[in-house]
C-alpha cells in the first residue's frame, strides 16, 4: 500500500520519487502487532502512526531502523534516502488517505 501511495504522490509531484524498496524498508520496521490489529484500514493507520513516531527527528529513532535483512541501517552513509524523505512520505500518505 505504501509503495502505491508513494508512487501516486510522486506522479502528482507532491514528493520526489523514491525507490519502492524504501517503502518496503519502512514497513518492515513496523511491529507485527500493529500490522495485524483490527481491519486493514486500522493496520495502515497504525503503521503510519508508528512510522511517524519512529522518524521523529527529536526522538532519534531513525538510527534504529534497519533494512529487511535486519542488519543494515536504513539511514546513513551510502543510502539514497534520508529520514526527512520518510517523514514526508508518511505525512503526505496520511493526508492522501484522508486520515487527517
Secondary structure, 3 states (H helix, E strand, C coil): CHHHHHHHHHHCCCCCCCCHHHHHHHHHCCCHHHHCCCCHHHHHHHHHHHHHHHCCCCCCHHHHCECCCCCCECCCCCCCCCHHHHHHHHHHHHHHCCCC
